[in-house]
Structure formats: structure tokens, C-alpha cells
Amino acid sequence: MQRRSFLANSSAGLAALGLSQAANGSPTLFDDKPTVIGIMGCSRGRDLLRDFLKIPNVTVKYVCDPDSGRVAGAAKLATDAGQKTEAIADFRKILDDKEVDALICAAPNHWHGPATIMGCNAGKHVYVEKPACHNPQEGEWMVAAAQKANKCVQVGTQRRSGPGYQEAIAKLHAGAIGKVYLSRCFFNRLRGSIGTGKDEAPPNNLAYDLWQGPAPKRPYRSNVVHYNWHWFWHWGNGELGNNGVHGLDVCRWGLQVDYPIRTVSSGGRYCYQDDQETPDTQQVAWEFEGGKQITYQGLSCTQHPPGALVSFYGTEGYMEIDGDGVYSIYDSKNKLSESGGKKAWGQEEHLKNFIDAIRANDPKMLAQPILSGHQSTLLCHLGNIAQRTGEVVKTSSKNGKWADGVIPNEHWRREYDPQWEKWIVS
């Protein structure tokens, strides 16, 4: 073999080896390639920062948050780890810096889609927290932006990279419980009332206009920032989008389905009379072609444990997987036949997978690329739309679009602040 051909074939082989190792969560051939990132959002972003700091040759050049106190704390965490990290309020500085390889978006939900689209258009790879987007239209735009730019866009449903989940789903797909036809997921959390807020001036440490960003402007309200925005449709997606998406993603993964054909929801705000708009009690069911179904039960006002994050039901038994990736398989007579898994959410593996994909410049390496993340997030949107309209939502199994004209289009997309719209709407 000629030297040139040998080198070319060797490079292809090494890349393939790197791909295999990355998929298994092992050290890869790309560990020594420097990667520069900027992190947007310093609440959830601090957790991501800690794990990014563990990855060799990752430089956190920026941390960004419109809250000066939060961004200062994140910057100190990075500098204490030996990084030369700059604290900024406006994430567009990250996009303008040619040294930065990737934007990490851990800002509130109303920022997920716009920041990802702007990041791809600026030539950056993007890690975006769950849910992938605030509304279905943004999800479609994000998929298009990532494909057009040929960039790695990973969604933060990190259980896709959890070794226990991967082992359990592999067994499921190999026929451990026969033909799988139903999956159920649960989320319980004891949350108190958010009370009744009032419009007032934002605190001096918060650049509120930057916090709102692309969302149409509303006055600062005393019980919204920093966490309760989840419970207002203007910025958030309720418990279904906040935490339900994790279980739904595992359900969809296990059932091997993409888009539902029918969605129904029931529930409401039962426990408190306050400003919260989203349900504290909700049950949703999604039907898919081929005789398959996913159900979700979300309870925001009880700490009673549901017992499992997800469960699968098949013609020869059922499987349960807890929140840490430990699974149990039962036969059709309810006898435990196998258990296994590893207690690990998968976040460290998920972030490492993202960095490996960047270093290989290969979006196909991603454990949870934007298309799959959009499909799982769309289940949340459809469930919330069914809840808000009181309608049975019928959609196409091919692309998730409305299958009839019952639902107003305003539920598919949103309006944007005019100064940001030109950067978002395609």
C-alpha cells in the first residue's frame, strides 16, 4: 500500500474508532483537541459548568447571565478551577468571538430556540437545555438551522447518554419483554404556592430587558424571576416541559416512535389559588401508529414517590427504570427475571459526547441531536396545547403537524420582540 493511501485509510479507521469509543462513553481520540465554550445562564449553567471543567482541554471563555450576582458566582467557580473566564451579561459577545467553538444555552425556556438558531447562524455548535424550545415552530427552525450550518446541536435530555438507560433500552429493543406497546412516565415534586405578585421595578442586579430578550416585553413581576417563570406560558412550559420531558424522551426512545397521531390531556391547577397558569396536576396520553401509546402523570404538589421514572409494557412482561438508570425486568406473571443498570443520570457522559462530536466535527455522533430532542419536546407542547384548548389534538405521524384545523395556529408559534425577531424568524 502506498504511504498516502495508508495514511488516508488509517485516518478513516481512527475516526471510526473514535466514534465507537465516544458512543460507549470511553476516552476518545479527540481528548487532546482544545475546545472553547461560552455558557449562557448561570443557574442550571453552573451544574453544566462543573462537569465541563472535568473534560480535558475544554476552555470556558465566558459565563453569561443578566443577573450580575449569578454570573459573578459562576465566573469565580471557573477561575478557581484555573480558567480565565470572563463574566458577561449579553450572550451575543460569545457569538461574535471567533475563538469560541460552542454556545451552551442554559437560559430560561423562551431563550432556548432563539439562542440556538442565532448560535448556528453565527457558526457555533450548541448545547441547549431541555425542553429544546418554547413552542413547536421554534423546534422546526432549530432543526433547519443546525442542518444548514452543519453544526452539532445537542439537547440536554442527558439520560440518552446514561449507561444504565442505554443498557435497559438495548434489552428492550432486543425483545426482553416481547412486543412493546405502552410506556408510562411520572414526575412528582412538592412545590408550594407562588402567591400573588405585583408589578414593580426590577432589582438593580438584573438586566431585565436582556432576561426577557426575544419574548414580547412584560413588566417585571415580583414572583416570576428566577424560577417561577416556568409556570407562566409567556416564558415557560409548565411541569410537563420542565421535568416531564426527561421521562417522555426515554419513553419515545424505548417505544421507537417519532410523532403521535392523537394527544389528549386532563388536569388543572387544583392545590392553590395563585398566579400560576400551568397545571399542578396533569395526565396526558399520546397515541402512535402501530398500536403504541405513551402516558404521563405529573403531580407538582406531592412528594409521594411514583416508584419509577418510566415503565414499559410488552406482550411478555414489563420493565421499570428509575431516575438513576437502574432497571428491573418482570415476566408476564409478575416475577422479577432480571435487574441491572448503573446509578448515573448521564450528564457527564452527555457533555463528553457533545465535546467529542465537536472535535470530530460530526453531528452524527450526538447522543441526542436536535431532531430527536425536538420530537420529544413536541410531545410536551402537544400535551399542553390539548390541556389549554380542551381539544383532542390530531397530528401527522410523518412530521407532527396538525392533521385538522381545530387548533389555532397561535399555539404552534409565538410572536417575538421586534428587535430580536430578525435574528430568529426564518
N, C-alpha and C positions, 0 to 999 in steps of 0.2 A: 504494500500500500504506500502511495506517495505521502510525503510528510504533510502536505496541505490537506489531503483527504483525511488523513489520520486525525489531524487537529480538529477539523470540522466535525467528524464523526464523534470524536471524544467530547467536544463541547456539547453536542446534542445529547450524548449519553449522560454527561454530568448534569445538564439541565433536567433531564428526566429523573435522575437520581434525586436531585434537589426537590423536585415536585413530590416524589414518593415520600421522602423524609418529612417534608412540610405537612403533608396530609396526615402523617402519623404523629405529628407534634414533636418529632425528634429534632436535634440540631441539624441545620441545613448548611448547604454550601454557600449561602448568601450572608452568613453571620458577620463577615468582615466588611461588608459594604456599608459605608456611612449613610444614614438616613436622617433627614431633618424634618421635624414636625412642628406644628403650632396647634395648641389646644384652645378651643373656644368653649367657654362655660366652665366655671370653677367650683361647681358643686359636685355633680356626677363626674365632671372632668378631673377632679382631684383623685378619685379612685382609679381612673384610667391612667393618670399621670404616674402614680406609684408603680403600676405594672409596666408601663412603657420604660420607666427608668431601669427596670431589670433586664431589658433587652440590650445586648451588646451593640455599641456603635449607633445608638439612637440619640440624636441631639434634640432636646426640647428647646427650640429657639425662642418661642413665645408662649405665654399663657395669656388668655384674653377673657375679660368679663367687664360688664358695665358697672359692677359693684367694686369700688376701689378696695374695700376691705377684703373681699373674697379673692380678688386677683393678687393682692399682696401676699396673702397666705399661701396661695399656690406657687407663686414665684419663690417664696422662701423655701418651700418644700423641695423645689427643683435645685435651687442654689446650694442648699445644704447637702444635696447629693452630688455636688460638683459640677452642675450645669451652669452655663452662662445664659440665663433665661431672662427675657425682658417681659415686664408686665404691661399690657396694653388694654385699652377699652374697646377699640374698633377692630374687628377681625379682618377688615379689608387690608390692613397692613400685612397680614400673613399672606393674603392672596397676591399682593404686589411684590413680595420678596422672592426673587428668582432662586434663592438658595433653598427655599422650603419645598420639600417633596410632597407633603401631605397635610391636609387640614383635618383635625379631629373635632367634630361637632358634637358637643355635649350640652348645648344650649337648650332652652325650652322648645317644646314641640313645634311651635309656629315658626321656628328658625330652621328646622331640620331640612325641609325641602329647599327653601331659598338658598341656604348656605351651601348645600351640596351642589346645586346647579351652578352657583357662582364659582364654587371651587373647581368644578370640572371645566368650566369655561375659561378659568384662569390657568389651566394646565396642571392642577393639583389632583393627586389621589385623595380620597375622602373616606374617613371612618365616621359614620353617622350613627348616633344612638337611636335606640328604639323609642317610639314607633318610627318607622322610616320617614313618615311625612304626616302633615296635619290633615290632609284631605286626599282623595283618590287622584285628582288631576295632578297634584304635585308628584305623586309616585310615578305616574306615567312620564312626566317631564324629566324626573331624575334618571329613569332607565334610559331615556333617549339621550340625555346629556352625557352619561357615562359611556354609552356606546359610541357617540360621536367623537368624544375626546379620547377614547380607548384608554380609560383610566380605571384603576381599581377602586371600587366603591363597596365597602364592607358595611353591613348593617349590624348593630350591636346586640343581636339576639345570640348571645355567646354560647348558649348550650349546643349549638351546631358543632362547636369545637370541643365540647366536653367529652372526655374519653369514655365515661360511663354511658352517656347518651348514645354515642356512636356505636358502642358495643351492643346496647339494647336494641337500637333501631336496625342494626345489621341482622340480629337474630330474628327480629320481627319480619324483616324482608325475606329472610331465608325460610320462613314458614313455621316459626316456633309455636304459633297459636292458630295455624291454618289461614284461611282467607280472612283478612281483617276488614270489618265493615263499620265499626264505630270507634270513635275516640272521644274521651271526655277530659276536660281540664278544669282546674279550680284555682281560685285565688281568694284567700281570706286575710283581712287585716283590720285591726281595731283602730279606727280613726275617729277622732272627736268632731264636734261641730266646728265650722269655720266662722260661725257667728254672722253678724250683720256689719259690714264695713261701711266706710264713708269716704267720699272723695276728698282728697287733701293733697298738699304739695308733697312731692317725692322727697325722700331723705337726701341730704347733701352728698352722701357717698354713692348715690345711684344715678347714673346717666340714663334716665328713664326712656328717653327717645330712642337710644340705642337698644335698650332692652326690648322695646316694642318692635323696633325695626320694621319689617315688611307688613306686620298686622296693622290694619286701619287704626288710627290713633284713638285711644280712650283715656279719660282722666286717670291718674294714679288713684288706686283704691287701697285702703289700709289692710285688707285681708286677702290680697292676691299674690304679691311678691314676697317670698321667693318660691314657695312651693304650691300654694293653693290655686295657682293658675291652672293646674291640672283639672280642676273641677268647673272650669268655665269654657264653653265651647269656642269662644273667641281665640283662645290660646292653646287649649288642651283637648284631650280626647277621653277624659274620664278614666276610671279604673281599668276598663277594657283595653284602652290604648296604653295606659301607664304600665301595668303589670300583666294583664291578660294575654298580651301579645307573646310573651315568653312561652306559655303553655300551648297557645294556638299554633305557634311555629313548630313545636315538637309534634303536635297532633297532625299537622299537614304533612310534615316530613315522614312520619310513620305511615300515614294512610296513602302517601304518594299521590296527592291531589294538588291541583293548581287553583282553579276558580270554582266557586259554588254556583248552583243554579237557583237556589232559594235560600233566603235568610229571614228568620223570624226572631223577635225579641220581646221579652216582658220584664217588668220591674219598675223601679222608680226610686224616688227619694223618700224613704219610709221612716228613717230614725230621727231626723232633725228637721226643723223648720228654720232654714238659714239661707245664705246667699248661694249655696252650691247649686249648680244647674244640672250636673251629671248624676246618674243613678248611684245610690249606695248599695242597691240590691238589683242584680240583673242576671237573667238567664237567656242565653242565645243559642239557636240551633242553625247550623248550615248544612244543606243537603248538596251532594255532589252526584254527578253522573256515575253509573256503575253500582248504585246501591250502597253508598257510603255517606256517613254523617259525622259531624263534629259538634259537640255541645260544650258550652262554657257556663260556669256558675261563679259569679263574683259577689262577694259579701264584704263590704267595707266597714262594717260596724260590729264585727265579732272576731275574736281571736281563736275561736274553735278551729282546730286544725282539720283540713279536709282529708288528710291521710296520704295523699299523693298529689304530685303536680299534674300528672296525666295518667290515664289508663286507656288501654286498647282492648277491644273485644273481637274475637275471631271465632271461626267455626269449631276450633279445637281447644279453646281456652281463653285466658286473658292475661295481660301484662300490666303491672303498675310500675311507674318510675317516680321517685321522689324528687324534691327540688335540688338535690345534690348529685343526681345521676345514678343512684343505687336502684336497681330494678329487681322485681320478683315476677316469675312466670308461674301461672297456675294452669292445671289441665281442666278439661271440661267438667270434672267432678269436684272442682274447687280445691284440689290437692296441690300444694307447692311442689313444683317439679324442678325449679332452678332459680338461683338468685346470683347476683353479681353486680358489677359496676364499681365505680370509684367516686368517692365524695369530692367532687370538683365541679364548680359551675362551668368552667371552661373559659373564663375571661383571659387568663394569661395565655392560654393556647390560641384564643381567638385573635388577640392583639399580635401575637407572634406570627400567626398565619397571614395577617394583613401586611406586616412588615416584609415577610418572605415574598409575598406576591408583588409588592412594590419593587423589591430588589431584583426579582426575576422579570419585572415589567410584564406580568402575565395575569390578567383578571380572572382567567380560568382556574387559578389556584385558590381563589377565595372560598372559604367555607360557607359564607352567606352573602353572595353577591346581591346587588341592588334589586335585580328582577325577583329573586326569591324573597328578599326582605319586603319588597312591595306587595307581593302576593299574600304574605302572612299579615301585613299591616292592613291590607284591603279587607280582610275578614273583620277587623276591628271597626273600620269605617262602615261597612255594610251592617254590622250589628248595631252600631249607634244610629245609623240612618233608620233602620227598622224600628228602633226604640223611639226615636224622636217623631217619626211620622205615623207610627201605629200601623204601618203597611207591611205586607209580605213583599220583600224585595226580590225580584226575579232578575237574574243576571246571566250573561253568556258564559258557558263553560270554556270558551276559547280565549276570552280576553277580560272577563269580569265586568263588561259594560252592561248598562241597563238593557233588559230584554223587553221592557214595555215602557210606556210613557207616564206611569203613575207617579214617579218620584220627581220632584222639581230639580232642575239642574243645579240649583244653588247648593245642594247637598254634595255635589260631585266636586266642586271647586269653591274658591273664595275670592273676594276682592282683596286688593293689596294697596298699601300706601303708595301714592303716585310716585314719590321719589325713589322707591325701590322696585316698582313694577317692571321697569325696562330691563332690569337685570335678571328677572325671574321668568316672565311670561314668554313662551316660545311661539 
